[in-house]
């Protein structure tokens, strides 16, 4: 029988690699070992936490049913599962205070404390690709758009990165065209100096 399992999420660390499969299987691979854990649904977000700034001590796994699974190391065992949202969890990051921030598929940003209790912070009304905390702000990536929020959920800044990508692409093409024109002129100049037959 053929295996139709595909990798849907991965996380590469200095210690090893996490792979989340389409059938709910989570794999932890190192150079010397391979451990597996089976969830009942597909993972949609992974976050590894280093509590001693060296080795992974926890793996947070968000799934498409809005559940957060906490996997303990070094045993790679499921510590507990808590329902955080009624939508898929899309992105996660840790705050300096050890709280977990999660964005779901509806664009809601939630905080989960160390006891696993979720609380809603604000709603972005955007599809969230990634989330991270920078000093006193929360940076949300939503497709090409980068948004900066304060902790109350007020939008402080929004930038459409596709414009800068388009500008960069246009500038690169202009430079390439200019370089091609210079090569053409240099080749024509060399032809002028060739002796005629």
TAQUIKA-V193979 format. One record per run of one state. SS is the DSSP state (H for helix, E for strand, - for the rest). FROM is the first residue (numbers start at 1). TO is the last residue. If there is no record, write none. Layout:
ss:from:to
SS:FROM:TO
SS:FROM:TO
//
This chain:
ss:from:to
-:1:6
E:7:12
-:13:16
E:17:21
-:22:24
E:25:29
-:30:33
E:34:38
-:39:42
E:43:50
-:51:55
E:56:63
-:64:66
E:67:72
-:73:76
E:77:83
-:84:88
E:89:94
-:95:99
E:100:104
-:105:107
E:108:112
-:113:117
E:118:123
-:124:129
E:130:134
-:135:136
E:137:142
-:143:144
E:145:149
-:150:154
E:155:160
H:161:192
-:193:197
//
